[in-house]
Amino acid sequence: MAGRFPASQLPLQRSQRSEVLSQGDCTSYEMAPATADSPHSVQLLLAHCAMLFVGLSHRTAPIEIRERLNPVGADLLGCLFAQNDVAEALVLSTCNRFEVYVVPATGKVDLEALARTIIDRLATIAGPEVQALLTWETGRCALRHMFRVAASLDSLVLGEPHVLGQFKTAARQAEERGTLGPRLRAATRRAVQVAKRVRSETAIGEGQASVPSVAARLARRIFDDVGVRKVLLIGAGDMAQSCAKPLASAGAELSVINRSAPRAHRLAALVGGRARPPGELNAALVEADIVITATSSRAFVLSQELVRKTMEIRDERSLFLIDIAVPRDIDPAVADLDGVFLFDVDTLASVVAEVQGRRAAEADRAEAMVARELLAFEDQQRAQTMTPVIVGMRERLHQIMEAELEHSLRSKLKHLSDADSAALRAMVGTVANKVLHQPCTRLRALADQPDAERYATVVAELFDLLPTQNETPCEPTRSCVPHRPTTCRTVALRRANGSVRPALT
């Protein structure tokens, strides 16, 4: 059964198909390797059912591993898409997770081997220890995981709102880079719809609950009188703003330092704080009671040496550092200094527990909603199984009749006038459509049946709609997949199934 497994225990995939989805059931829809009774043509027709997920999160990997992978999202997309067995790819990289979603080019692709390839590539980036922390899922499991992530059911803070924006950004970036095809596009759009339903129809998102708000809650826990304390914010993005608002409401004196002076001034004005230039960082550290960092820097913003020098002139006042950035902004070695208390994303768990308890009751409703939406999406996708077959039948019959008509008009019927030729051409088209009407109607009606795949395969074989092994690839055209050989015979099928990307112009 497809599911979440350590990379060292990659299992074989099940070919059986479950008709009932209970909450948490991740029975795979993937096709087993081809046999005499299950030709590869079935997999080619039903490639839209396949999806592979490989990733890790705060649940499986510590922050020191996650931050190694955080910067590589865009580069990994290009590497994945360069492989012939990957048709679509999406990378979601946040402070709490690094996830890869891919759709194989055809049903012949060995998803286990593809998972191993991705895991090996990530291991070369983040070190061999990452292999034991990565998990992978296929088919229904991968899709369910995507829906749960977008709906914030797998977040560090249950119901937090930021992950949906990060998910949409990842989808937009994949779209811009040309790696988001029709299947992943449909899945990501449905995931966003599910997330919006969860937030609007359950109380899972009520109140302030996100990593930044938890950081602000921690600051208020450290000092009961936070209203008379000085808080330094390093960073001026969305995360910093989410931290600043509740602290400003509590009356804290806020200072903002950011590489971009205009952004620092905008945030300071928004929360009634003071914008300071980066050159005043040392002085600001000496004055602050609490420092919250939330930048996108790839290097440490606060080194151990910088903080050590700061502590020497603070008159033994304790310094509380809250680092919510990934990669981390503060050198972990800072925690070894006397009088310094360092918190990062992974050490906010005790504060998170308070928020989770109040939202756990809504989680069951949200999970049930995800399960129903997953079934509805699968039904919708399964109904599209017949579309490429129907389009292929139509194109095949019209091609044959058009070829015969052209031959006749150049020989036996060459005496016909242009008007008569046009009338004859229209009549031939009408006959073709009427011949196909009943078979197409029946195929559409069969799309929701459990054995729809078998019907689709039989019709495709009868009409010879799939390429043979000896068929010569056609020259690339605007209707063919760029950089990937294909045959003219499969263009109609793949275009109808949405797997053909237009050539770049």
C-alpha positions in Angstrom: 0.0 0.0 0.0 1.3 3.5 -0.8 1.9 5.6 2.2 4.5 7.4 4.2 7.7 5.3 4.5 11.4 6.1 5.4 13.5 6.1 2.2 15.4 3.1 3.4 12.1 1.0 3.3 10.7 1.9 -0.1 7.8 -0.6 -0.6 6.4 -2.0 -3.8 3.2 -0.4 -4.9 -0.2 -2.0 -4.8 -2.1 -2.4 -8.1 -5.5 -3.0 -6.4 -7.9 -0.1 -6.4 -10.1 0.8 -3.5 -13.6 2.1 -4.1 -14.1 3.4 -0.5 -12.0 6.1 1.1 -12.1 6.2 4.8 -10.4 9.0 6.7 -6.7 8.3 6.5 -7.0 5.6 3.8 -4.3 6.0 1.3 -4.8 3.1 -1.1 -2.9 3.9 -4.2 -4.5 4.2 -7.6 -1.2 3.6 -9.4 -1.0 0.8 -12.0 1.3 -2.2 -11.3 4.2 -3.0 -13.7 2.9 -4.2 -17.0 2.0 -7.9 -17.4 0.4 -9.9 -20.1 -3.0 -9.0 -18.6 -2.1 -5.4 -17.9 -0.3 -3.8 -20.9 1.7 -0.6 -20.6 -0.9 1.0 -22.7 -3.2 1.2 -19.7 -0.6 3.2 -17.9 -0.1 5.6 -20.8 -3.8 6.3 -20.9 -4.1 6.8 -17.1 -1.0 8.7 -16.4 -3.1 11.5 -15.0 -3.8 9.3 -11.9 -0.1 9.2 -10.9 1.6 11.6 -8.5 4.7 11.2 -6.4 5.5 13.1 -3.2 9.0 13.2 -1.6 9.7 15.4 1.4 10.3 16.1 5.0 8.9 18.4 7.6 9.2 19.5 11.2 7.6 16.2 12.1 10.4 14.1 10.6 13.5 16.3 10.5 15.2 18.9 12.8 15.8 22.4 11.7 19.5 21.9 11.0 18.5 19.5 8.2 15.5 21.6 6.9 17.6 24.7 6.5 20.1 22.9 4.3 17.3 22.2 1.8 15.5 25.5 2.0 17.5 27.4 -0.6 17.5 24.7 -3.4 13.8 24.8 -4.4 14.2 26.6 -7.8 17.3 24.8 -8.8 15.8 21.4 -8.0 12.7 22.2 -10.2 15.0 22.7 -13.2 16.9 19.5 -12.5 13.7 17.4 -12.0 12.2 18.7 -15.2 15.3 17.9 -17.2 14.6 14.2 -16.6 12.7 12.4 -19.3 10.5 10.5 -16.9 9.1 13.7 -15.2 6.3 15.6 -16.9 5.5 18.1 -14.1 7.1 19.2 -10.9 6.4 21.5 -7.9 8.7 22.2 -4.9 7.2 23.6 -1.6 9.9 25.0 0.6 9.0 26.7 3.9 10.5 27.1 7.4 8.8 23.8 8.5 8.9 21.6 5.4 10.6 20.8 2.1 8.4 18.9 -0.3 8.6 17.8 -3.9 5.6 16.8 -6.0 6.1 15.3 -9.5 3.9 13.7 -12.1 5.6 11.1 -14.3 5.7 11.5 -18.1 3.9 8.2 -18.6 2.4 5.3 -16.6 5.5 3.3 -17.5 7.7 5.3 -15.1 8.8 3.3 -12.0 7.7 5.6 -9.2 9.9 3.8 -6.7 13.0 4.3 -8.8 12.0 8.0 -9.4 11.6 8.4 -5.6 15.1 7.0 -5.1 16.5 9.3 -7.7 15.0 12.4 -6.0 16.1 11.2 -2.6 19.6 10.6 -3.8 19.7 14.1 -5.3 18.5 15.7 -2.1 21.1 13.6 -0.1 23.9 15.1 -2.2 22.6 18.6 -1.2 21.8 18.1 2.4 24.1 15.2 3.4 23.6 11.4 3.5 21.7 11.6 6.9 18.7 13.2 5.1 17.9 9.8 3.4 16.6 8.3 6.6 14.4 11.4 7.2 12.7 11.7 3.8 9.4 10.1 3.2 7.5 9.4 0.0 4.0 8.8 -1.1 2.2 8.1 -4.4 -1.3 8.4 -5.9 -4.1 9.0 -3.4 -1.6 9.3 -0.5 0.4 12.1 -2.2 -2.8 13.9 -3.2 -4.2 13.7 0.3 -1.0 14.9 1.8 -1.0 17.9 -0.5 -4.6 18.8 0.5 -3.7 18.5 4.2 -0.7 20.7 3.9 -2.6 23.4 2.1 -5.3 23.3 4.7 -2.7 23.6 7.5 -3.6 20.3 9.0 0.0 19.2 8.9 1.5 22.5 10.2 3.5 23.1 13.3 0.6 25.3 14.4 -2.7 23.7 13.4 -4.8 26.0 11.3 -2.1 28.7 10.8 -2.7 30.8 7.7 0.7 31.3 6.3 1.2 27.9 4.7 -1.6 28.5 2.2 0.1 31.6 0.9 3.4 29.7 0.7 1.6 26.9 -1.2 0.1 29.3 -3.7 3.5 31.0 -4.1 5.2 27.6 -4.8 2.5 26.8 -7.5 3.0 30.2 -9.1 6.7 29.8 -9.2 6.3 26.4 -10.8 3.9 27.9 -13.3 6.4 30.7 -14.2 9.2 28.2 -14.6 7.0 26.0 -16.9 7.0 22.9 -14.6 3.4 23.1 -13.5 1.3 21.1 -16.0 -2.4 20.4 -16.2 -2.4 17.5 -13.7 -0.5 19.3 -10.9 -2.3 22.5 -11.8 -5.7 20.8 -11.2 -4.5 19.3 -8.0 -3.0 22.5 -6.6 -6.2 24.5 -7.5 -8.3 21.9 -5.8 -6.0 21.9 -2.7 -6.4 25.7 -2.5 -10.2 25.3 -2.7 -10.1 22.7 0.0 -8.0 24.9 2.3 -10.4 27.8 1.8 -13.4 25.6 2.7 -11.6 24.3 5.8 -10.9 27.9 7.0 -14.4 29.2 6.2 -16.5 26.2 7.4 -14.6 25.2 10.5 -13.2 27.1 13.5 -9.7 25.7 13.0 -8.3 29.2 12.1 -10.0 31.2 14.8 -7.7 33.4 16.9 -4.1 34.2 16.4 -2.2 31.0 15.6 0.9 30.9 13.5 4.6 30.6 14.1 5.0 34.5 14.4 2.0 34.7 16.7 3.4 31.9 18.8 6.7 33.8 19.0 4.9 36.9 20.2 3.1 34.7 22.8 6.4 33.4 24.0 7.7 36.9 24.3 4.7 37.8 26.5 5.3 34.7 28.6 9.0 35.6 29.2 8.0 39.0 30.5 4.6 39.5 32.2 5.3 43.2 31.8 6.2 43.1 28.1 4.4 46.4 27.7 7.4 48.2 29.3 10.0 46.1 27.5 12.1 46.8 24.5 11.7 44.4 21.5 14.0 44.4 18.5 12.7 43.0 15.3 15.3 42.1 12.7 13.5 41.7 9.4 10.4 43.5 8.0 8.6 40.9 6.0 5.3 39.2 6.6 6.6 37.0 9.5 8.1 40.0 11.2 4.9 42.0 10.8 2.8 39.1 12.3 5.1 39.2 15.3 5.1 43.0 15.7 1.3 43.5 15.7 0.4 41.6 18.9 3.5 42.9 20.7 2.6 46.5 19.7 -0.9 45.9 21.0 0.6 44.8 24.3 2.5 48.1 24.5 6.0 46.9 23.8 8.5 49.4 22.6 9.5 48.2 19.1 12.6 48.8 17.0 12.9 47.5 13.4 16.1 46.8 11.6 16.1 45.6 8.0 18.4 45.7 5.0 15.7 47.7 3.1 15.3 51.0 4.9 11.9 51.8 3.2 10.4 48.4 4.4 11.8 49.0 7.9 10.1 52.4 8.0 6.8 51.0 6.7 6.7 48.3 9.4 7.7 50.7 12.1 5.0 53.2 11.1 2.4 50.4 11.0 3.1 49.3 14.6 4.1 52.6 16.1 7.8 51.6 16.4 11.2 53.0 15.4 13.1 52.1 12.3 16.8 51.9 12.8 19.6 51.4 10.2 21.6 48.2 10.1 24.6 50.1 11.3 22.9 50.5 14.7 22.5 46.8 15.2 25.1 46.5 18.0 23.5 49.4 20.0 20.0 48.0 19.5 21.1 44.6 20.8 22.5 46.2 23.9 19.2 48.0 24.6 16.8 45.2 23.7 15.2 42.8 26.2 13.9 40.5 23.4 15.2 40.1 19.9 13.0 38.4 17.2 14.7 37.6 13.9 12.8 36.8 10.7 15.0 37.5 7.7 15.7 35.6 4.5 19.4 35.7 4.9 21.5 32.7 4.0 24.1 33.5 6.6 23.8 34.1 10.3 22.7 37.6 11.2 23.7 37.2 14.8 27.0 35.4 15.3 28.2 34.0 18.6 31.0 36.6 18.7 28.6 39.5 18.1 26.3 38.4 20.9 29.2 37.7 23.3 30.4 41.2 22.8 26.9 42.5 23.4 26.6 40.6 26.6 29.8 42.1 28.0 28.2 45.5 28.1 24.7 44.7 29.1 25.3 44.8 32.8 24.4 41.1 33.3 20.9 41.7 31.9 19.5 38.5 30.3 18.9 38.5 26.5 16.1 36.5 25.0 16.5 35.6 21.3 13.6 34.2 19.2 14.7 33.0 15.8 11.7 32.1 13.5 13.7 32.1 10.2 14.7 29.1 8.1 17.6 29.0 7.4 18.3 30.2 11.0 19.4 33.8 11.5 21.1 33.2 14.8 24.1 30.9 15.3 23.0 28.0 17.6 26.3 28.4 19.5 24.8 31.6 21.0 22.8 29.4 23.4 26.1 28.5 25.1 26.6 32.0 26.3 25.7 33.0 29.9 22.5 35.0 30.2 21.4 34.2 26.7 18.2 32.3 26.1 17.7 31.1 22.5 14.5 29.8 20.9 14.1 28.6 17.3 11.2 27.2 15.4 11.6 23.7 16.8 11.7 24.9 20.4 8.3 26.6 20.3 6.6 23.3 20.9 5.4 24.0 24.4 3.7 27.3 23.4 2.2 25.6 20.3 0.6 22.9 22.5 -1.6 25.5 24.1 -3.0 26.6 20.8 -3.3 23.1 19.4 -5.5 22.0 22.3 -8.1 24.6 21.5 -8.2 23.7 17.8 -8.0 19.9 18.0 -11.8 19.5 18.1 -12.1 21.3 14.7 -9.3 19.1 13.2 -11.6 16.1 12.9 -14.2 18.1 10.9 -11.4 19.4 8.7 -10.0 16.0 8.1 -13.4 14.7 7.1 -13.8 17.6 4.7 -10.4 16.8 3.1 -11.5 13.1 2.7 -14.7 14.1 0.9 -12.9 16.6 -1.4 -10.3 14.0 -2.2 -13.0 11.5 -3.3 -14.7 14.2 -5.4 -11.5 15.2 -7.1 -10.6 11.6 -7.9 -14.1 11.1 -9.4 -13.6 14.2 -11.5 -10.2 13.0 -12.7 -11.4 9.5 -13.4 -14.2 10.9 -15.5 -11.6 12.4 -17.7 -10.2 9.0 -18.5 -12.4 8.7 -21.5 -11.6 12.1 -22.9 -8.4 11.2 -24.7 -10.0 8.1 -26.1 -13.0 9.9 -27.4 -10.8 12.6 -29.0 -8.5 10.0 -30.5 -11.5 8.1 -32.0 -12.8 11.3 -33.5 -9.5 12.4 -35.0 -8.8 8.9 -36.3 -12.1 8.6 -38.1 -12.0 12.1 -39.4 -8.4 11.6 -40.7 -9.4 8.4 -42.5 -12.5 10.0 -44.1 -10.7 13.2 -45.0 -7.9 11.2 -46.6 -10.3 9.2 -48.7 -12.3 12.3 -49.6 -9.2 14.1 -50.8 -8.1 11.1 -52.9 -11.5 10.9 -54.5 -11.7 14.7 -55.2 -8.3 14.4 -57.0 -9.4 11.5 -59.1 -12.9 10.2 -59.7 -14.6 13.3 -58.4 -12.3 16.0 -59.7 -15.1 17.2 -62.0 -17.0 18.5 -58.9 -17.3 22.3 -58.5 -16.0 24.0 -55.4 -19.5 24.3 -54.0 -20.2 20.6 -54.5 -16.8 19.6 -53.0 -17.6 21.7 -49.9 -21.1 20.2 -49.6 -19.6 16.7 -49.9 -17.0 17.5 -47.3 -19.7 18.8 -44.9 -21.7 15.6 -45.5 -18.7 13.4 -44.7 -18.1 15.3 -41.5 -21.7 14.9 -40.5 -21.6 11.2 -41.1 -18.5 10.8 -39.1 -20.0 12.6 -36.2 -23.2 10.5 -36.3 -21.3 7.3 -36.5 -19.3 8.3 -33.4 -22.2 9.9 -31.4 -23.5 6.7 -29.7 -20.1 5.2 -28.9 -18.9 8.5 -27.4 -22.1 8.9 -25.4 -21.7 5.4 -24.0 -18.0 5.9 -23.2 -18.8 9.1 -21.2 -21.5 7.2 -19.3 -19.0 4.5 -18.4 -16.4 6.9 -17.1 -17.8 6.6 -13.5 -17.9 2.8 -13.5 -15.2 0.8 -11.6 -14.1 -0.8 -14.9 -13.8 2.4 -16.9 -10.1 1.9 -17.3 -10.7 -1.5 -19.0 -13.2 0.0 -21.4 -10.8 2.9 -22.2 -8.0 0.4 -22.9 -10.1 -1.8 -25.1 -11.3 1.0 -27.2 -7.8 2.5 -27.6 -6.5 -0.9 -28.7 -9.4 -1.5 -31.1 -8.9 1.9 -32.8 -5.1 1.6 -32.7 -4.7 4.9 -30.8 -1.5 4.1 -29.0 2.0 4.0 -30.5 3.8 0.7 -31.2 7.4 0.1 -30.2 8.6 0.3 -33.8 6.8 3.6 -34.5 9.1 6.4 -35.6 8.8 9.6 -33.6 7.4 12.5 -35.5 9.3 15.8 -36.0 8.5 18.2 -33.1 5.6 20.5 -33.9 3.7 23.0 -31.8 1.3 20.2 -30.9 4.1 17.9 -29.6 5.8 18.0 -26.2 9.0 20.0 -26.6 12.3 18.2 -26.0 10.6 14.9 -25.8 10.1 12.6 -28.8 6.5 11.6 -29.5 4.5 10.1 -32.3 1.9 11.9 -34.4 -0.5 9.1 -33.3 -0.3 10.0 -29.7 -0.5 13.8 -30.0 -4.4 13.8 -30.0 -4.5 11.6 -27.0 -2.0 13.6 -25.0 -3.4 16.9 -26.0 -6.9 15.8 -24.8 -5.4 14.5 -21.6 -3.7 17.8 -21.0 -0.2 16.5 -21.0 1.0 18.4 -24.0 2.8 21.7 -23.3 3.0 24.2 -26.1 6.4 24.8 -27.6 8.2 27.9 -26.4 8.1 30.8 -28.8 
